[in-house]
Amino acid sequence: MAEENQLVSTLDSHATATWIGLYNGQNDRWLWSDGSGRADFTKWSLDQPDNYNGIESCAEIQDDGRWNDIPCDLTRAYVCYEIQQDGSKKYVVYTQVQTWQSSQDLCRQKHIDLACVLTDKENVAIAAVTNKAWIGLFKDAWVWSDGTKTSFRYWKRGGSYSGNCVSVEGSKTGRWIPADCNKKATFICQGDAKLKKMVIRMKVKSDVDLTDSAASSLILQKLETILRDQGVADFKLSWQSDKNGSVFQH
């Protein structure tokens, strides 16, 4: 959520959809809602997950501590988690039933996320405080273009959208929507900017008064055109003056 909030802050009041690096990788995997990635530890009941009727993409923990896949729009109690000062996980159970998506939103508002279960010990601890409830396990095929393994998702609730790429909706909520990859949209990158400053000294012979700002601006425009024709992109040219404010020396 910290990165999502940073994304929303960067976009500010940007009013149009903006591409991020999430796309449909075609192969479903079971993932954790808090972003910790693929579920290596699992505790499925016998013959589960079975994706009955092809609509079971969320997981519940049952009375015996085993897991079962069910439709995400069913309602269940839910288990959230947070990290205590000593680094251990604390589980909080809510008995008022919600859909998986609503449970996720509520957990993120008050805690960290829906319960993420990485070991048998953690699974036993959750089973001890609830009978049947949502945990943060879900299934999807979305992957990040830079190879990042995070499974954090922030989909818009409601509405009908389709496509194999993802954009941030053009509003301050920062929610994500699937979209057609062939559509044109603004985009946002991440990583340190690749900046390099280069000073070039030139000898110029001209009958024009080079101290005239209009003349010096025209020279810059001509140089920019030459560079772009050579395939150079993402640059900015400016004159460098001395301590007296002079660009050209006689």
N, C-alpha and C positions, 0 to 999 in steps of 0.2 A: 504493500500500500504506500510505503514511503516513495518508491519510484513512480507509482501511479500519480501521487499527489504532485511530484516534481514535474511529471509530464503535463498535467493539467495547468500547473503554474506557468510552464514554458509556452504552452499554447495560448494561455490567457483567454481572451474573448474571441479567439479565432473562430470564424463563423461557418467554415466549410469543413467537410470530412477530410481527415488527414491520415495517410497511410502509416502504419507501424509494421514491424517486421514479422508478423505472425501470418502463417499460411497453412493451408490444409495439406498435411503430409500423407493422407489417405489411410494410414494404418492406426487403428484405435489402440490406445494403451490406457491402463488404469493409473491415475495420477492423484497427487495430493493437493487439496485446495489451497494450502498455505504457500505453495510455490516450491516445495521441497522436491518436486520431481516425481519420477516413476516409483510405483510401489514395488519395492524389492521384497519386503516382508508382507505376507498375506495370511489370512486366516479364514478362507472361504469354507462354507458348509459343503457337504458332499454334493457333487454334481453342480456346484456353483463356481463362477457365474455362468448362467445359461442364456442370458439375454432373451428371456421369454417374449415372444411376439415382436422381437427386434426393437424394443423400446426401453430397455433397462440400462440406464447409464449412470446411476448413482447407487451408493452402498449404505446399508444399515448394519449395525451390530445387533445381534439377537440375544435372547436370554442366556444362551450357553456361551456367549463370547465369540461365536462364529459369525461370519459375514454373509450377506446375501445381496445380490443386485436386484433393484426394483426401479420402477419409473420415478424420475425426479420430481414429478408433480404430485405424487402421493404426499400425505402429511404424516409426520412422525415427531416425537420428541427429538431433541438434538443435544450434542455434546460439543462444547467449545473448549479451547485450551488457552493458557497463557503461561509465560515463563516467570518463575519466582526469582527472588534475589540470589538464591543459591544455584540457579541454573536449572532447577528441576521443573517439570511440567505440572501445572495444576489444571484439573479438569472441572468444568462447570456444566451441570446438566440443567436443561430447561425442559419442563414437562408439557408446556403449552405447545401443541403440535403445529408445525409449519412445513411448507414444501422445502426441498433441499436448498433451492436458490434463496428463499427467504431466510432460512436458517443460516446460510453462509453470510448474508448481509448483516444479520443481527450479531453473529459472532464477531465479525470484523469491526462492528461499531463499538462493542463493549470489551472485547478481548483481542486475541490475535486472529483466530480463524476457527473453523470447525476442527475437531480433534484429528490430529495426524498421528498415526500409529506405526512406529518404526520397529518395535520389538514385542516379543511375547509378554514381557513384563508390563509394558504400557497397555497392551490389550487387556490383560487381567485387571489392571487398575481401572480401566473404563468399564469393563463388564461388571465390576463390583458396585458401581454407582448408578447403573441404569438397567432397564429390562430390554427395551428395544428402541433404538434411536439412530438418527443420522450421524455418520462420521464424515470426514472430509474427503472421501474417496469418490472420484468420478472418472468417467471414461470419455476421451476424445482423441482426435487425430491431428490437432493443431500443433505446429512446431515453429520455432524461431529461426529466422533466416541466418542468424550469426552462429547457430549451433548451441545457443544457451539452453540448458536443460530445465529452466524454471517452468513450473506448471501453473503459475499465477494467471488467473483469468479475471476479466472485469466486464462481462457482457452486459449489454442493455437488456432490461427486462421488458417483455412484451414486444409486440410488433412482429412483422414477418420480413426476414432478410435472408438473402442467399448469396453465395459466392465463395471462392476459395482463398480469398485474401481478406485482411482485416484492416478497418480504418477506425479512428476515433471519431465518434459522432461530433458534428459541429455544434457543440454546446459546452457549457461550463461543467457538466457532469463528468465528462471524460470517459463515458461508457463506450464499449467497443461494439462494432457491428460487422458481420460478414458482408463482403462486397465483391463485385465482379473485378477480377484482377486487371482486366483490359480497360477499365475506366480510368480517366485521368483525374488525379487529385493532388493536392499539396502533400508533402511528406516531411517526416521528421527523422533526423539521424541521431546517433549517439556516438560518444567517443571524443577524445581530445581533438580539437581543431588542428589541422596540419598547416601551420603558419611558418613562413620563412621570408625574411626581409632581405632584399638585395639592393645594394646601391650601385648604380652604373654611372660612370663619368663619361660625358660626351663632348666632342668638339663640334661646334655648330658655326657654319659660315652663312650669313644671311644679310640681305639688305633691309630686312624687316626689323623694327625695334623690338628686340626680344624681352625687354622689360615690360612690354605691354601685355597685360594679363590675357587678353583675347588671343594674341599670337601664341603665347606659351600653352594655352588650353588647346588650340588647334594642333600643335605639335604632339601633345599627349594623345589626343584623339587619333591621330595618324598612327602613332606607335601602337596603340591598343588594337587598331584594325589589323596591323601587320602581325601582331602576336596571335590574334584570334584566327587569322588566315593560316597560321602555322600550327594550329590545333592546340594552342595554349588556352587553358580555361581557369576560372576561379582565381583571378588576380586583380590587383588594383594598383594603378600607377599614380604617382604624385611627385611633384618637384621637391627637392630638398634645398632649403635656403641656408645661407650662413648666418652668423650671429647678427648681421646687419639687415637680414631679411632679403638679401640678394640671391637670386638663383644663378644668374649668368655672370661670369667674370670676364673682363676684357683682358 
